[in-house]
Amino acid sequence: MYTKKNLNNDLYQICTKFYVKYKLLSDFLYHRIDQDEFVEMLEDTGKEDTEIDEILIETEKLFKKVHENGGELDLDPIEQAKKLRAKGESAKALNTIVPYLKENTSDKDAILTFGWIMYDFLKEAEKEIEDYIKRLTYFNDHAAIPYDTLSGDKYIRTLTDSYLWSIRRVIVQGEGFADKVLPQLLRFIGRKSIFIENRNLNVTSKPSASRFLIKEFLGRLNGTSYLEFMDTIGFDWFAKEDFQKTIFKNDEGEEIEIRPLAEEVLSSYAKKLISLDTAVTTEQRINLFIEVLDLQIQKNPSFDWLPYHKVKLLMKVNRREEAFETLIPFARTKNREFWIWGLISELVNDDKERFYCLCAGLLCKSKPEMTVGLQEKIVPILVEKRMFSNAKFELDKLISNRMATKGKIPQQLERWKEESWYSETKAVKSRENLKEFAKKAENILYQTLPFTDIFVTYNNEAKNVIHFAYFSPTLKEGYFYAGAFENSNDWEADKVLKVKMLADEKREGLFNVYDISLGNKEFSLNFIKNSKGYVNKFDIKPFAFVNDIFISPKLVEQNQLKNYDQIEYICKRRFNRKKNTWGWAVEEIVSIIRDEDLG
């Protein structure tokens, strides 16, 4: 087969190689001018004889191709196929384009034409999964999308997106459909993530076919298929918008917030690795993904649950110390949730601390049926500690919850009821006496916090609020409520302390303090110091300075300060709210040597 399009392409190659006008070549090939005229015209353009000979050799090759094709040009199968498709004759269109495509596998126009014809067949089969897969397989057997041109070719992009939307429509129709389609999807995308639009380059509000498809596949693939799909797309394709939340209003006018796609993909993969057996996931895969999580947690602290997933994965590969270190900062934000204490209890090495955590978990507000796991763990510990009244209380609650949810209770619970301690004991009425142990569990959350030096600036005794200054790294103000600590009335201004504290998430400047000890006196030099100097005062001004430190009009008047008086003074660093800055001011005049006494 040799078509007019093939001939035109060959002519174009000669044009670009020898810098000959297309019309001149075309006139010669179609016998509108003879060879003598053709050569003469080439000479007029300044061509040398050797170059003209080369051009004639190339044109002779074209004459030969036409001769070998029966002396005529075949109709363009691409144009024929397009016309047949437009008339609704898809089968004829397919039979027309396929032979040409086999001989011209890289012809983009042929791929596009074949692709749209096959798209018609795919749409017809979207309700029949087996037939659909056969047709998608047929496409993959005959063509490959040139993904290297995807970002700059809107025609290839449109065709690709149409296929992706079609595949998505199919997999949502039935359970297991995603697993069935996956092998051919992977062939269609060339087993690479390049099919995903680079939204950083193409800013558009148009829905992303590839991203919608990814979300559907992640929610529907089984274990091994899921891993194969994720191995294909990886985590390097995220664009800026994939890290941003999406907010829209539903039909009722309510704002609905959708978490970032990147967070969704990372969380989904983590959950899958956690749920699958290590023999399937392998420790190497888990450890590699933990490195991915480390980077994303650092870059995206708003992705709240990634640290939790990291903890579970670290536990899965027995990296318990790292799991504990990762869990504690996360647990501080979830310390009112029963399940977080259950998780901490699995990672602490001390039996006492494990008991404290279980107590803390049981004292959290939750539905009774949610805490059965904690109760099963704590009952034998309570029995061992001979806290039989508490053990009976938890066991009765546990049995009641089990009966309500499952209609039966495990044999172990029945055996406990048969033991003597149960029959001889009266259960407590509440968990009140577990509070002292739960409070000790709180210390676990904050034992790794570093101590911070603070300088007490003011004690608001009426509100029991302590105001202080600290460095982080610049000088800042903060406050905390002292009611949680004993001897809360002993707070003194200008006192230096060391505290373990965390900033409150909701109120700026408020800190939650978990431990307090005496501070280093040297730290106080940042806020209060004793020094000497000469007074600098203008007669018309009521205030003065010493070593560029402000002396208030009140102190000037009380001490009858004059210019050049030598004074010993105590100055303190205070926050000037009018100027919104920290500065030094003299608080007390210790001694004065008058200017006239200095001689």
C-alpha positions in Angstrom: 0.0 0.0 0.0 1.3 3.4 -1.0 -1.0 6.3 -0.4 -1.1 10.0 -1.3 -0.2 10.7 2.3 2.8 8.4 2.0 3.9 10.2 -1.2 3.4 13.6 0.4 5.5 12.6 3.4 8.3 11.4 1.1 8.2 14.6 -0.9 8.5 16.6 2.4 11.6 14.6 3.3 13.2 15.6 0.0 12.2 19.2 0.5 13.8 19.4 3.9 16.9 17.5 2.9 17.7 19.5 -0.3 15.8 22.7 0.3 13.6 22.3 -2.7 10.1 23.9 -3.0 7.3 21.4 -2.5 5.3 22.7 -5.5 8.3 22.2 -7.8 8.7 18.6 -6.7 5.0 18.0 -6.8 4.8 19.3 -10.4 7.5 17.0 -11.5 6.1 13.9 -9.7 2.6 14.5 -11.2 4.1 15.1 -14.7 3.0 18.7 -14.9 6.6 19.5 -16.0 9.1 17.2 -17.6 12.6 16.3 -16.4 14.4 18.9 -18.5 12.2 21.7 -17.1 12.6 20.3 -13.6 16.5 20.3 -13.9 16.5 23.8 -15.4 14.4 25.1 -12.6 16.7 23.5 -10.0 19.7 25.1 -11.8 18.0 28.5 -11.6 17.9 28.1 -7.8 21.7 27.7 -7.7 21.8 23.9 -7.3 25.1 22.2 -8.3 25.0 19.2 -10.8 26.0 16.7 -8.1 23.1 17.8 -5.8 20.7 17.8 -8.8 21.7 14.2 -9.5 21.0 13.2 -5.9 17.5 14.9 -6.1 16.8 12.9 -9.3 17.8 9.7 -7.6 15.4 10.4 -4.7 12.5 11.2 -7.1 13.2 8.1 -9.1 12.7 6.1 -5.9 9.3 7.7 -5.6 8.4 6.9 -9.2 9.4 3.3 -8.5 7.2 3.1 -5.4 4.2 4.3 -7.4 5.0 1.8 -10.2 5.3 -1.1 -7.7 1.9 0.0 -6.3 0.3 -0.7 -9.7 1.0 2.7 -11.1 -1.5 4.6 -8.9 -1.8 5.8 -5.3 -4.1 4.1 -2.8 -6.8 6.0 -1.1 -5.7 7.3 2.3 -7.0 4.7 4.8 -7.0 7.2 7.6 -9.4 9.5 5.7 -11.4 6.5 4.6 -11.7 5.2 8.1 -12.7 8.7 9.5 -15.5 8.9 6.9 -16.8 5.4 7.6 -16.8 6.1 11.3 -18.7 9.4 10.7 -21.3 7.4 8.8 -21.6 4.9 11.7 -19.9 2.1 9.9 -17.4 1.3 12.7 -16.7 -2.3 11.6 -15.7 -1.2 8.1 -13.7 1.7 9.5 -11.8 -0.7 11.7 -11.0 -3.1 8.9 -9.8 -0.1 6.9 -7.4 1.4 9.4 -5.9 -1.8 11.0 -3.9 -3.0 8.0 -2.4 0.5 7.6 -1.7 0.8 11.3 0.2 -2.5 11.3 2.6 -1.1 8.7 2.8 2.3 10.3 2.7 1.8 14.1 4.1 5.2 14.9 1.8 7.2 12.7 0.1 9.5 15.2 -2.9 10.2 12.9 -3.4 6.5 12.5 -3.3 5.9 16.2 -5.8 8.6 16.8 -8.2 7.3 14.2 -7.9 3.7 15.4 -8.3 4.9 19.0 -11.5 6.8 18.3 -13.0 3.8 16.4 -12.1 1.5 19.2 -13.5 4.0 21.7 -16.9 3.5 20.0 -16.6 -0.2 20.5 -15.6 0.2 24.1 -18.6 2.4 24.9 -20.9 -0.2 23.4 -19.4 -2.8 25.8 -19.3 -0.8 29.0 -22.1 -2.9 30.5 -20.5 -6.2 29.6 -17.2 -6.5 31.5 -15.7 -9.5 29.6 -16.5 -8.1 26.2 -15.1 -4.7 27.3 -11.8 -6.3 28.4 -11.5 -8.1 25.0 -12.0 -4.8 23.1 -9.5 -3.0 25.3 -7.0 -5.9 24.7 -7.6 -5.5 21.0 -6.6 -1.8 21.2 -3.5 -2.6 23.2 -2.5 -5.4 20.7 -2.6 -2.9 17.8 -1.6 0.5 19.2 0.3 2.3 21.9 -0.5 5.8 23.1 2.6 8.0 22.4 2.8 9.3 26.0 6.0 11.2 25.3 3.9 13.7 23.4 1.0 13.7 25.9 1.7 17.0 27.7 1.9 19.0 24.4 -0.7 17.3 22.2 -4.3 18.0 23.1 -5.6 15.4 20.6 -3.7 12.6 22.3 -4.6 13.9 25.7 -8.3 14.0 24.7 -8.2 10.5 23.4 -6.4 9.2 26.5 -8.8 10.9 28.9 -11.8 9.5 27.1 -10.4 6.0 27.6 -9.7 6.7 31.3 -13.2 8.0 31.9 -14.6 4.9 30.1 -12.5 2.5 32.2 -13.7 4.4 35.4 -17.3 4.0 34.3 -16.8 0.3 34.0 -15.0 -0.5 37.2 -17.6 1.2 39.4 -20.3 -1.2 38.2 -19.3 -4.4 40.0 -17.1 -5.9 42.6 -13.9 -7.2 41.2 -14.2 -5.3 38.0 -11.1 -3.2 38.8 -9.0 -6.3 39.2 -10.2 -7.7 35.9 -9.5 -4.5 34.0 -6.1 -3.7 35.7 -3.9 -5.8 33.4 -5.1 -4.1 30.3 -5.1 -0.7 32.0 -1.4 -1.2 32.8 -0.7 -2.0 29.1 -2.7 1.0 28.0 -0.7 3.4 30.2 2.6 1.8 29.3 3.2 0.7 32.9 4.3 4.2 33.8 2.8 7.2 35.6 3.3 9.5 32.7 -0.5 9.2 31.8 -1.2 11.4 34.8 -1.6 15.0 33.8 1.1 17.4 35.0 -1.2 19.9 36.6 1.8 22.1 37.5 2.3 22.8 33.8 -1.4 22.9 32.8 -3.4 24.9 35.3 -7.1 24.1 34.6 -10.3 23.6 36.5 -11.2 20.7 34.2 -11.6 17.4 36.2 -8.6 15.2 35.9 -9.5 11.9 34.4 -6.4 10.2 35.6 -6.8 11.3 39.2 -10.5 10.3 39.4 -9.5 6.9 38.0 -6.7 6.5 40.5 -9.1 7.2 43.4 -11.5 4.6 42.1 -8.8 1.9 41.6 -7.3 2.4 45.1 -10.7 1.9 46.6 -11.5 -1.3 44.6 -8.3 -3.3 43.9 -7.5 -6.4 46.0 -4.1 -6.8 47.7 -1.7 -8.0 45.0 -3.4 -6.0 42.2 -3.3 -2.9 44.5 0.4 -3.3 45.0 1.0 -3.8 41.3 -0.9 -0.6 40.5 1.0 1.4 43.1 4.3 0.1 42.0 3.4 1.4 38.5 2.3 5.0 39.5 4.5 5.5 42.6 4.4 8.8 44.5 6.4 11.2 42.2 3.5 12.5 40.2 1.8 14.7 42.8 1.2 18.3 41.7 0.8 21.4 43.9 -3.0 21.1 43.9 -2.8 17.4 45.0 -1.6 18.7 48.4 -4.6 21.1 48.8 -8.0 20.5 50.3 -11.1 20.9 48.1 -14.2 22.6 49.4 -17.6 22.6 47.7 -21.2 23.2 48.6 -23.7 20.3 48.4 -27.4 20.7 47.3 -28.3 21.8 50.8 -25.8 24.6 50.7 -23.5 22.9 53.2 -19.7 23.2 52.8 -18.1 19.8 52.2 -14.4 19.5 52.7 -12.4 16.8 50.8 -8.9 16.1 52.0 -6.0 16.5 49.6 -5.5 13.7 47.0 -1.9 13.2 48.0 -3.0 12.6 51.6 -5.7 10.2 50.4 -3.3 8.2 48.3 -0.6 8.0 51.0 -3.1 7.0 53.6 -4.7 4.4 51.4 -1.4 2.8 50.6 -0.4 2.8 54.2 -3.6 1.1 55.3 -3.2 -1.5 52.6 0.3 -2.4 53.8 -0.9 -2.5 57.4 -3.7 -4.9 56.5 -1.8 -7.3 54.3 0.4 -10.1 55.5 4.1 -9.3 55.5 4.8 -12.2 53.2 2.8 -10.3 50.6 4.0 -6.8 51.3 7.6 -7.7 52.3 9.6 -5.7 54.9 11.6 -4.0 52.2 8.5 -2.5 50.7 7.3 -1.3 54.1 10.6 0.2 55.0 10.8 2.0 51.6 7.4 3.5 52.2 8.2 4.6 55.7 10.9 6.8 54.1 8.2 8.3 51.8 6.1 9.0 54.8 9.0 10.6 56.7 9.4 13.1 53.8 5.6 13.8 53.4 5.1 14.2 57.2 7.9 16.8 57.3 6.6 18.7 54.2 2.9 18.4 55.1 2.3 18.6 58.9 -1.5 19.2 58.2 -1.8 15.5 57.0 -2.7 14.6 60.6 -3.0 10.8 60.2 0.3 10.1 58.4 2.2 9.8 61.7 -0.3 7.2 62.9 0.1 5.1 59.8 3.8 5.4 60.1 3.6 4.0 63.7 1.5 1.0 62.6 4.0 0.2 59.8 7.0 0.6 62.2 5.3 -1.9 64.5 4.7 -4.2 61.6 8.4 -4.5 60.9 9.2 -4.6 64.6 10.9 -1.1 64.8 9.2 -0.5 68.2 11.4 2.2 69.6 10.9 4.3 66.5 7.2 3.6 66.6 7.0 4.9 70.2 9.0 8.0 69.3 6.7 8.7 66.4 3.5 7.9 68.3 4.0 10.2 71.3 3.7 13.6 69.5 0.7 12.3 67.6 -0.8 10.9 70.9 -0.6 14.3 72.5 -3.2 15.5 70.0 -5.5 12.5 70.6 -5.1 12.0 74.3 -8.9 12.0 74.9 -9.4 9.0 72.6 -9.6 5.6 74.2 -7.8 3.8 71.3 -4.7 5.9 71.5 -4.0 4.6 75.0 -4.5 1.1 73.8 -1.9 1.7 71.1 0.6 3.3 73.6 0.0 0.3 75.9 1.3 -2.0 73.2 4.6 0.0 72.9 5.6 0.8 76.5 8.0 -1.7 78.0 7.1 -1.2 81.6 4.2 -3.2 83.0 3.1 -0.4 85.3 3.0 2.1 82.4 1.0 -0.4 80.4 -1.5 -0.5 83.3 -1.6 3.3 83.5 -2.4 3.5 79.8 -5.2 1.0 80.0 -6.7 3.0 82.9 -6.5 6.2 80.9 -8.2 4.6 77.9 -11.1 3.3 80.0 -11.7 6.8 81.4 -12.0 8.4 78.0 -15.5 9.1 76.8 -16.6 6.4 74.3 -19.4 4.0 73.5 -19.3 0.9 75.9 -18.8 -1.5 73.0 -15.7 0.3 71.8 -13.6 -0.4 74.9 -14.0 -4.1 75.1 -10.4 -4.6 73.8 -9.1 -2.5 76.7 -11.2 -4.3 79.2 -10.0 -7.7 78.0 -6.4 -6.5 78.6 -6.9 -4.9 82.0 -9.0 -7.5 83.7 -6.2 -10.0 84.2 -3.9 -7.1 85.3 -6.4 -6.0 87.9 -6.7 -9.6 89.2 -3.0 -9.8 89.4 -2.9 -6.6 91.4 -5.7 -7.9 93.6 -7.9 -5.0 92.6 -10.8 -7.5 92.6 -13.6 -4.9 92.9 -12.4 -3.1 89.8 -11.8 -6.4 88.0 -15.4 -7.5 88.6 -16.7 -4.1 87.5 -14.8 -4.3 84.2 -15.7 -8.0 83.7 -19.4 -7.4 84.2 -19.3 -4.5 81.7 -17.3 -6.5 79.3 -19.7 -9.5 79.4 -22.7 -7.1 79.0 -21.1 -5.5 75.9 -20.2 -8.8 74.4 -23.7 -10.2 74.8 -25.2 -7.1 73.4 -23.1 -7.1 70.3 -22.3 -10.8 69.6 -24.9 -12.7 71.7 -22.2 -14.8 73.3 -19.1 -14.5 75.4 -15.6 -16.1 75.0 -14.8 -19.0 77.3 -12.1 -17.0 79.1 -14.7 -14.6 80.4 -16.8 -17.5 81.7 -13.7 -19.0 83.4 -13.1 -15.7 85.2 -16.6 -15.6 86.5 -16.1 -19.1 88.0 -13.0 -18.0 90.0 -13.4 -17.4 93.7 -12.4 -13.8 93.6 -15.4 -13.0 91.4 -18.0 -14.6 93.7 -16.4 -13.2 96.9 -16.1 -9.6 95.7 -18.5 -6.7 95.4 -17.9 -4.6 92.3 -17.1 -0.9 92.5 -19.7 1.5 91.2 -17.4 3.5 88.9 -13.9 3.9 87.6 -13.2 6.7 90.0 -10.2 5.1 91.7 -8.5 4.5 88.3 -8.0 8.2 87.9 -4.8 8.3 89.9 -3.3 5.7 87.6 -4.6 7.4 84.5 -3.0 10.7 85.6 0.4 8.9 85.7 -0.2 7.8 82.1 -0.3 11.4 81.0 3.4 11.7 82.1 4.3 9.2 79.3 3.1 11.7 76.7 5.4 14.4 78.0 8.4 12.7 79.4 10.3 13.2 76.1 9.5 16.9 76.0 12.6 19.1 76.5 12.7 21.6 79.3 12.3 25.3 78.3 13.6 28.2 80.4 11.0 30.8 81.3 11.0 34.0 83.2 7.8 34.8 85.2 6.7 38.3 84.4 3.4 38.5 86.2 1.1 36.4 88.4 -2.6 37.1 88.0 -3.7 35.5 91.3 -7.4 36.3 90.7 -7.4 34.2 87.5 -4.6 31.9 88.5 -2.7 32.8 85.3 1.0 32.9 85.1 2.5 35.2 82.4 6.1 34.5 81.3 8.8 35.3 78.7 10.9 32.7 76.8 13.1 32.4 73.8 12.0 30.5 70.7 14.4 31.5 69.2 13.5 35.2 69.6 12.0 36.6 72.8 8.3 35.9 73.2 5.5 36.0 75.7 3.2 33.2 76.9 0.9 32.3 79.8 -0.5 29.2 81.4 -3.0 28.3 84.1 -1.4 27.3 87.4 -4.4 25.6 88.9 -3.2 22.1 87.9 -0.1 22.5 90.1 0.4 22.3 93.8 1.6 25.5 95.6 0.1 27.6 92.8 0.1 30.6 95.1 3.9 30.5 95.4 4.5 31.9 91.9 6.7 35.0 92.0 7.4 37.6 89.4 11.0 37.6 88.2 11.4 33.9 89.0 13.2 31.6 86.6 11.8 28.2 86.0 12.3 25.2 83.7 9.0 23.8 82.2 7.9 21.1 79.8 5.2 22.8 77.7 3.3 22.7 74.5 1.5 25.5 72.7 -2.3 25.3 72.8 -3.6 24.6 69.3 -6.6 27.1 69.6 -5.5 30.0 71.8 -2.4 32.0 70.8 0.0 32.5 73.6 -1.5 29.8 75.9 0.7 26.9 76.9 -0.1 23.6 78.5 2.6 22.9 81.1 3.3 19.4 82.2 6.3 19.6 84.5 8.1 22.4 86.4 11.5 22.6 88.1 13.7 25.4 89.3 15.5 27.3 86.6 19.1 28.4 86.0 19.7 31.8 87.7 22.0 32.8 84.8 18.9 32.8 82.5 17.5 35.7 84.6 20.3 37.9 83.3 18.3 38.0 80.0 15.6 39.9 81.9 17.0 41.5 85.1 20.4 42.9 85.9 22.3 45.2 88.2 24.6 47.9 86.7 26.2 51.3 87.1 26.3 54.4 84.9 25.9 58.1 84.5 22.5 59.8 84.2 21.7 61.5 80.9 18.9 64.0 81.4 17.7 67.1 79.5 16.4 69.8 81.8 13.1 70.2 79.9 12.3 66.4 80.0 10.9 64.6 83.0 12.5 61.3 82.2 16.2 60.3 81.8 18.5 57.5 80.5 21.4 55.6 81.9 23.5 53.5 79.4 20.6 54.1 76.9 18.2 52.5 79.4 15.0 54.4 80.2 14.4 55.9 83.6 10.8 56.8 84.3 9.7 60.3 85.4 8.6 58.8 88.7 12.0 57.5 89.5 13.7 60.7 88.4 11.5 62.7 90.7 11.7 60.3 93.7 15.5 60.3 93.5 16.0 64.0 92.3 18.2 62.8 89.5 20.3 65.3 87.6 22.4 65.1 84.5 25.8 63.3 85.1 24.7 61.8 88.5 26.4 58.4 88.9 23.9 55.7 89.9 23.8 52.0 90.7 20.5 50.6 89.4 18.4 47.4 88.7 16.9 47.3 85.3 14.3 44.8 83.8 13.3 43.8 80.4 9.7 44.5 79.7 7.3 44.3 76.7 6.2 47.7 75.5 2.7 47.1 74.1 2.5 50.5 72.4 5.7 49.9 70.5 5.1 46.2 70.3 8.7 45.4 71.2 10.9 44.4 74.2 13.0 46.9 76.0 14.9 47.6 79.1 13.8 50.0 81.9 15.2 51.0 85.3 13.1 49.5 88.0 15.1 50.6 91.1 17.8 53.1 92.0 20.2 51.4 94.5 22.6 54.3 95.1 23.5 57.8 93.9 26.7 59.8 93.7 25.7 63.3 92.9 27.5 65.2 90.1 28.7 67.9 92.5 30.1 65.2 94.9 32.1 63.8 92.0 34.1 67.0 92.0 
